[in-house]
């Protein structure tokens, strides 16, 4: 299961979840040149934090698309 939580301050949000639930994660850059088109914000840079639950660390494996080529 996964969920997305958009925030203006990923460091603060990660600290909140770590303090409240004891889960840990790592903030990393989200390197994708198409983010600026998705957000309609030229030059925007995003960072993400993946967190695991039940002692299982989360990892980012990329996005999948349902569009057939």
Buried (B, 14 or more C-beta within 10 A) or exposed (E): EEEEEEEEEBEEBBEEBBEEEEBEBEEEEEEEEEBBEEEEEEEEEBEBBBBEEEEEEBEEEEEEEEEEE
